[in-house]
């Protein structure tokens, strides 16, 4: 649904129209999934969409080369050392990044994207672009909701 808001001397009129898209077969693949597969897929979506994982994957992608922990800390603003460590472990466990330990003194550890991690970012970029292109629509709907609520 697309909203168009027009104001005229203290009044607000909202025009809407429905964009029809055939979604009938979009989720057909779900019918062949087991309950366990569905639960696992939902778990992975929730983990990937958490506050930090996509940001970390994006930083690793932008770097174009493996990064040490300290470089990641510098580039992912606002993340604590503990949360970065936990998130990197989860991303490694999910196969989205590779952690390479170099046996030297002091030990050197680097992180880089796997092909799976890069593929996830490609898929997410389309969603991200879609959201950014429609921020005005989201903001307009929020303004309507606030106006109706009397805020």
N, C-alpha and C positions, 0 to 999 in steps of 0.2 A: 504494500500500500504506500502510495506517495502522498505526502501532505503538502498543500500549498496554503500559506497563511497570508491573508490580506487584511490590513487594518485601514479603517476610514473614520476619522474623527471620533476616537474612543470606542469604536466597535471593532470586533474581530470576526471575520468569516473564515471558516476552514473548508477548503475544497479538497476532496479526496477522490482518487480513482485507483482501481485495483489493477495491478500489472499481472496478467495471467501468464503463467509459465507451466508447462506440463511437467509435473513432478511425480507422475505416477510410477515411473520406473527408477527414480533416482536412488531409492534405498532398497532395491530388489536384492542386492547382495546380502542384506541383513537376514533374509529368510533362510539362508543356508548356514548361518552362524549358530554355533552351540551357545548355550548360556554362559559357559566358561569363556569362550572367545569374545562374546559381547561384553562381559565383565572386564576382561583384560583390555579390550579396546577402550572402554570408558575410563579405565584406570590410567592408561597411557595418555589419553586426551587431557584428563585432569592434571596429570603431572606436567605435561608439556605446556599447558596453559597457566600454570602457576606463575607467581610473580617474577622469578628469575631465570628459568631455563631458556626461554626464547631469547632473552637479552644476552645470555652467555653464548648461546649458539651463534647469534648475530655478530657478537664481538669476535668470536673465533673465525667466522666466515670473512669478516672484513679484514682481519689480520692477514689472511692468505697464507699463513705459515703457522707452525706450532707456537704456542705461547706458554711461558712459564707462569706459575701461579701468581707471582707478584705482578706481572704485566696484566693478567686478568683482573686482579684486585684494583689496579689503577684505572682500567678501562670500564669496569662495571661500577658506575657511581652508586654509592649508597648501600652496597652490599657489605655485610660483615664477613670476617674471615671464616667464622664458623658456618655461616649459611652458604658461602661460596664452596667450602669444602664438602658440605652435605650435598649440594646441588651437583657438583662435579662427579661425586660418587654415583649419584642416581643416574646422571646422563651417561656415565661409563657403563653402569650396569644395564641400561636400556640399549646400549650399542650405538649411541648417538655421538659419542666422542671416544677418542683413544687417549689413554694416559701412558706416557712412555717415561720410565725411570732409567736414568743413566747412572751406572754404578761408579760414582766418583765422589771425591770429598771436596766440599759438601755435596750431597746427592742433588742431582738436577732432575726435575720433573717437568715435562711439557705436555700440553693438551692440544688436540687438534680434532677437527670434525671428521667423522666417518662419512662414507657415501650415503649411509642411511640418514645421518644428521643433516647433510647438505640437501637431501631430497625432502626431508621434513621442512626445512626452511623455504624451499621453493614452493611447497604447498601452502605454507602459512603466509607467504608473501602475497599470494592472491587474495586471501581473506583479509589481510592487513590493508591492502590497497582498496578493496571493496569498502571496508569500514571508513578509511580516511576520506574516500570520495563521497561518502554519505554522512559525514559528521554534521553537516548543515541540517540534514533531515532528522537526525537524532536530536540535535539541539532544538529544532523547531518543535518536535514532539514533546520534549521536556518542557519547553516554554508553555505549550498548550496545557500540559498536565498541571504545571504550577499555577497557571491562570485559573483553571477550573477549580483547583483546590483552594484558591483564594490567597495564595502566598505571594 
